[in-house]
Amino acid sequence: MSDFERDSAENWRLSQHSRPPLLGELVERIDEALATARASEAAVMTVGAAALDAAAQARRAAELAERASAAMNSNGAPTRSTVQSAGGAMDDFTARADRVAERLSRLQRLPLST
């Protein structure tokens, strides 16, 4: 084998499938990864806000249940006014729960990308 044949550029070329990606391709991949990360972050923020709101609603519901239970147990047998006040609180809770459910269903319809 002569020196010319041994040092030919063809011997040093990489095949198409083993070539590293071009800089432009790497930039495109990075941009796509950033867009995906931003969309994921927005989705997590939305879900986190909904979870915090649901936790606050659960806390309020527990407080109302404790008050209703205390009112029921304080006089022994429930009176008509005690039952009506507990019912009013439950009506308020039910209305609030319906509003939260509607809000969550609207959030589910929002697109995840920003």
JOPERA-V120983 format. One line per field, one symbol per residue. ss: DSSP state (H for helix, E for strand, L for the rest). phi: phi as a letter, one per 30 degrees, with the letter a starting at -180 (. if undefined). burial: + if it has 24 or more other ideal C-beta (glycine too) atoms within 12 Angstrom, else -. A space follows every 50 residues. Layout:
BEGIN
ss=???
phi=???
burial=???
END
This chain:
BEGIN
ss=LLHHHHLLHHHLLLLHHHLLLLHHHHHHHHHHHHHHHHHHHHHHHHHHHH HHHHHHHHHHHHHHHHHHHHHHHHLLLLLHHHHHHHHHHHHHHHHHHHHH HHHHHHHHLLLLLL
phi=.dddddcddddcdddedcddddeddddddddddddddddddddddddddd ddddddddddddddddddddddddciddcddddddddddddddddddddd dddddddddddddc
burial=---------------------------------------------+---- ------+------+---+--+--------------+--+---+------+ --------------
END
